[in-house]
Structure formats: C-alpha cells, structure tokens
Amino acid sequence: MTFDVAIIGGGIVGLATAYKLQAYNPDLQVVVIEKEKEIGLHQTGRNSGVLHAGVYYRSGSSKAVFCRRGKQEIEAFCEAEGIVFNVCGKTIVALTDDEVPRLETLHERAMSNGVTVERIGPEKLNELEPHAVGVAALHVRETGVVNFGEVAKRLAVRIQERGVEIVKDVKVVGGRLQGTSTILETTKNHVEARVLVNCGGLWADRIAKLFGVTPSVKLVSFRGEYVELTEAARKYCRGLIYPVPNPAFPFLGVHLTRVVDGRVEAGPSAVLAFAREGYEFKTFKSGELAEVIRYRGFRSLARKHWRTGLAEMRRSIFKRSFLSDLQRLVPAIQAADLLASPSGVRAQAVYPDGSLADDFVIESTRHAVHVINAPSPAATASFAIGEHVARLALERLTS
Ligand SMILES: Cc1cc2nc3c(=O)[nH]c(=O)nc-3n(C[C@H](O)[C@H](O)[C@H](O)COP(=O)(O)OP(=O)(O)OC[C@H]3O[C@@H](n4cnc5c(N)ncnc54)[C@H](O)[C@@H]3O)c2cc1C
C-alpha cells in the first residue's frame, strides 16, 4: 500500500499530526500505524491530565511556545467536541524560605512566557487550598485538567471520518529507502510512503535507528507512580497543588491533581524503569536495561544524580516515603487515605554527556521527520507539535 505520509504511533502527537496534515490538504493519503490494539495506551493514556499553562519552560523554547499555542487549540477542540475539561487553576507552593528564590525564578519565567500568575502568601493559599501549607505560592489560574486519552480517541474518530487510515495491532519492525519512497516493514504487510513521521513515544529513538538515523539523544524510561486519594480524602485538594520543582530535572515533583471526573490523584514519582514499558517495579527486560546501562549518557547521569535516583527508588519501594512527600504539601493526608493507582512511563531524552534534554527534540531527514523527545507538556502542546511536524512533512512532500 502506498501513502503520502505514514505516521508511526497512535498517541496524541501522532494523531494530532495526522489531524493537521488532513486539515492542510484533505487529499493527502495518510496512514497512522499503531502497534497496540487500541490507540493512546502508553504516555497519552497514563499521565497527570494537566493542561499546562507554560510556567516552567525556558522562554522561546519549543516547550514554551507550543505549550501556550497547543493549550488554546486543545481547549477549543474539547469545547467543539463536548469533551469535559476544567480550568481549575493551580498553586505552586514553596514549603520553606529556601525555596522562595526558585519560586521567584518561576514567576519571572511564567511572565516572560505570557502566563498570568499571581504571587500569593499563606493566607490566600489557605483560601484556595485550605489543607495545603507553605510560606509562599504562585497561583496559576489558567492551568486545567482534561483526559488526554479521551482527546486522542476523539481525534482518531475525526481523522478517520476524513479519510485517514488508522491501522492497529501492527508494529513497525524495520524500514528502508527505496528510491524516493520509504518502505516500512511491519508485522503484517509492507507499507510504502513518500514521507515517514515517527511519533513512536517511548520507542522513538529505536524507530529512528530502524530508518538509518542515529538521534542526538537516547531515551531512558522513568516510571511515574501514582496513588489515588480515597473519596473521603478528596477534600484535601480542590484543584492542583504542586511543589517547587528541582531545576536540575525536567520532572515537576509529586503533586496532587483533581482530575476531570473529580477523583484526586497524587504523583508521579520518577523511578528508572527496568524496561521501556516498565509500568511495574517487577517488569524487567534485561536487554532493554543493559542498553540503558551501556549508554555513556546514562552512566554520566547516574554518577551526577545517584542520590536523587536512590531517593526516588526508596519512594517507590517504601510507600511511607511517598506519603511523607505528600504530607509536606498537605499534612492532613494519612496512609489510610491512599489507594493504589496505575503508573505511567515517561520517555526522557538523555544526551551523551549525561544532560537531560529540556526541550522537545525533533530531527528530520530528506524523507522523514522523527519526533524523538516529546515529554510533558507534549500532551497539552500536541496540536501545536502536530502542526509543526505536519509542516515539516509537507515541505518534504513538495520539495
Ligand atoms: C507520568 C506522566 C505524566 C505526564 N503528565 C502530563 C501532563 O500532566 N500534561 C501534559 O501535557 N503531558 C504530560 N505527560 C506527557 C504526555 O503524556 C506525553 O508527552 C504525550 O502523551 C506523548 O504522546 P506521544 O504520542 O508522543 O507518545 P505515546 O502516547 O507514548 O504514543 C506513542 C505510540 O507509538 C506506538 N508505537 C511505539 N512503537 C511502535 C512501533 N514500532 N510500531 C507502531 N507503533 C508504535 C506506541 O504503542 C504508542 O501508542 C506525562 C507523561 C507521563 C508518562
């Protein structure tokens, strides 16, 4: 079968790319190939569900620009489609005086990204989130929550109605260039495409390699564990309560989130996963782990941050440690208030020198666009990332 564009990956980024391609040119023959039986089962369906306003990201970075633009678009899509989202606002709480300078840096960053943020003291914090404690906080009114899995499912319906083909339960296992076309070898038929788009999430660097591209980064999987508050304990969080993040890491710290259906979730931690799709502590794939450990960038990262790594591990094994992090934000929460909840796995790009990519990484060749690193806030930003990737794909189709 021959297509203009073949997209690998039926997560929210691949689907938004197909949506944008179809909107630019309804006559394009586009296929989305997804290895699972359903779309959105990985990062898209296992996250915090936060519509980020754009507070954290370096001014002018793709994260900052795409997050702002993408948030508007995804909200407009949800409004038009009747998908529930809730702009509940969030508080980022400095727990001690030591954290106040970092809170101020975030405040400046937010303002330079065009986000409206109010600096508040303990009294106002108490009005907004009566159970949270802190010496100072930022109140970000624009932050909201949505179910990104639901958005992805609706995108899939809309693009299929307009002629995009979605093939599920088919894995791309190899590929080669044939003249100006790319041949995708799959677990079923071969697919031929004029342009390849790789939105393979946790596998994107491996997929790039299948097509002869060695990315500048390698993906390392970090499991994010969550707990849910019991119904009686939901009163402890009205909207979203976040700590001030450690600026050395792109993760935002364990936070409380009132999700769209009213439940309150807490997490995620950031533990090294022993498999690319290592959703549970016991999931272990020796080949995949060995690949990570052999990587110079990972070893350098581990040397620099082994203390943080061990602390995350401890939090994963000893639930008391997870609880005490939550209690720093909301002291009233007790062990009996916590229920088990499914975890997610983030793909985090690591450079060979051990530094963590703090922006999206998209690498292109003459006939392909590889979305190598699309971590948070990529779900919020998905429509804007999709637009950018669709333009790159169209340039390759027409040149
Ligand atoms: C714990 C956690 C919390 C997060 N919180 C937030 C948040 O609050 N807000 C936010 O904006 N973002 C958040 N994110 C980030 C967001 O979820 C991701 O950035 C986004 O979902 C990435 O989408 P994707 O389509 O690139 O990847 P994915 O959803 O992982 O999709 C990739 C798809 O590719 C498929 N695939 C892989 N290999 C192949 C192959 N060989 N052949 C065919 N198909 C293949 C996979 O099966 C998968 O469905 C969070 C992520 C995690 C993990």
The ligand as a Tripos MOL2 file, in Angstrom:
@<TRIPOS>MOLECULE
LIG
   53    58     1     0     0
SMALL
NO_CHARGES

@<TRIPOS>ATOM
      1 C1          3.5780   10.0260   34.1930 C.3       1 LIG1
      2 C2          3.3490   11.0650   33.1220 C.ar      1 LIG1
      3 C3          2.7160   12.2680   33.4340 C.ar      1 LIG1
      4 C4          2.5140   13.2290   32.4410 C.ar      1 LIG1
      5 N1          1.7580   14.3410   32.7100 N.ar      1 LIG1
      6 C5          1.4760   15.1950   31.7140 C.ar      1 LIG1
      7 C6          0.5840   16.2830   31.9280 C.ar      1 LIG1
      8 O1          0.0200   16.4220   33.0060 O.2       1 LIG1
      9 N2          0.3760   17.1590   30.9130 N.ar      1 LIG1
     10 C7          0.9740   17.0150   29.6970 C.ar      1 LIG1
     11 O2          0.7590   17.8540   28.8250 O.2       1 LIG1
     12 N3          1.7830   15.9630   29.4590 N.ar      1 LIG1
     13 C8          2.0220   15.0490   30.4110 C.ar      1 LIG1
     14 N4          2.8170   13.9730   30.1690 N.ar      1 LIG1
     15 C9          3.4380   13.8340   28.8670 C.3       1 LIG1
     16 C10         2.4810   13.3120   27.8090 C.3       1 LIG1
     17 O3          1.6900   12.2540   28.3120 O.3       1 LIG1
     18 C11         3.3090   12.8350   26.6260 C.3       1 LIG1
     19 O4          4.2220   13.8520   26.3200 O.3       1 LIG1
     20 C12         2.4590   12.5660   25.3960 C.3       1 LIG1
     21 O5          1.4050   11.7020   25.7200 O.3       1 LIG1
     22 C13         3.3260   11.9800   24.3160 C.3       1 LIG1
     23 O6          2.4800   11.4980   23.3020 O.3       1 LIG1
     24 P1          3.0720   10.6270   22.1420 P.3       1 LIG1
     25 O7          2.0050   10.4490   21.1440 O.co2     1 LIG1
     26 O8          4.3610   11.2380   21.6890 O.co2     1 LIG1
     27 O9          3.5270    9.2580   22.8260 O.3       1 LIG1
     28 P2          2.6710    7.9570   23.2230 P.3       1 LIG1
     29 O10         1.3710    8.3040   23.8150 O.co2     1 LIG1
     30 O11         3.5830    7.1100   24.0400 O.co2     1 LIG1
     31 O12         2.3820    7.2710   21.8270 O.3       1 LIG1
     32 C14         3.3690    6.6070   21.0750 C.3       1 LIG1
     33 C15         2.6840    5.4440   20.3820 C.3       1 LIG1
     34 O13         3.5980    4.8230   19.4810 O.3       1 LIG1
     35 C16         3.2830    3.4480   19.4520 C.3       1 LIG1
     36 N5          4.4450    2.7320   18.9410 N.ar      1 LIG1
     37 C17         5.6860    2.6670   19.5010 C.ar      1 LIG1
     38 N6          6.4930    1.9040   18.7380 N.ar      1 LIG1
     39 C18         5.7640    1.4890   17.6570 C.ar      1 LIG1
     40 C19         6.0610    0.6780   16.5330 C.ar      1 LIG1
     41 N7          7.2660    0.1260   16.3430 N.pl3     1 LIG1
     42 N8          5.0740    0.4670   15.6250 N.ar      1 LIG1
     43 C20         3.8350    1.0160   15.7930 C.ar      1 LIG1
     44 N9          3.5030    1.7880   16.8690 N.ar      1 LIG1
     45 C21         4.4590    2.0210   17.7810 C.ar      1 LIG1
     46 C22         3.0010    3.1290   20.9240 C.3       1 LIG1
     47 O14         2.2710    1.9390   21.0750 O.3       1 LIG1
     48 C23         2.2440    4.3640   21.3600 C.3       1 LIG1
     49 O15         0.8330    4.2070   21.2830 O.3       1 LIG1
     50 C24         3.0130   12.9940   31.1320 C.ar      1 LIG1
     51 C25         3.6330   11.7770   30.8230 C.ar      1 LIG1
     52 C26         3.7720   10.8010   31.8010 C.ar      1 LIG1
     53 C27         4.3410    9.4800   31.4070 C.3       1 LIG1
@<TRIPOS>BOND
     1     1     2 1
     2     2     3 ar
     3     2    52 ar
     4     3     4 ar
     5     4     5 ar
     6     4    50 ar
     7     5     6 ar
     8     6     7 ar
     9     6    13 1
    10     7     8 2
    11     7     9 ar
    12     9    10 ar
    13    10    11 2
    14    10    12 ar
    15    12    13 ar
    16    13    14 ar
    17    14    15 1
    18    14    50 ar
    19    15    16 1
    20    16    17 1
    21    16    18 1
    22    18    19 1
    23    18    20 1
    24    20    21 1
    25    20    22 1
    26    22    23 1
    27    23    24 1
    28    24    25 2
    29    24    26 1
    30    24    27 1
    31    27    28 1
    32    28    29 2
    33    28    30 1
    34    28    31 1
    35    31    32 1
    36    32    33 1
    37    33    34 1
    38    33    48 1
    39    34    35 1
    40    35    36 1
    41    35    46 1
    42    36    37 ar
    43    36    45 ar
    44    37    38 ar
    45    38    39 ar
    46    39    40 ar
    47    39    45 ar
    48    40    41 1
    49    40    42 ar
    50    42    43 ar
    51    43    44 ar
    52    44    45 ar
    53    46    47 1
    54    46    48 1
    55    48    49 1
    56    50    51 ar
    57    51    52 ar
    58    52    53 1
@<TRIPOS>SUBSTRUCTURE
     1 LIG1         1 GROUP 0 **** ****
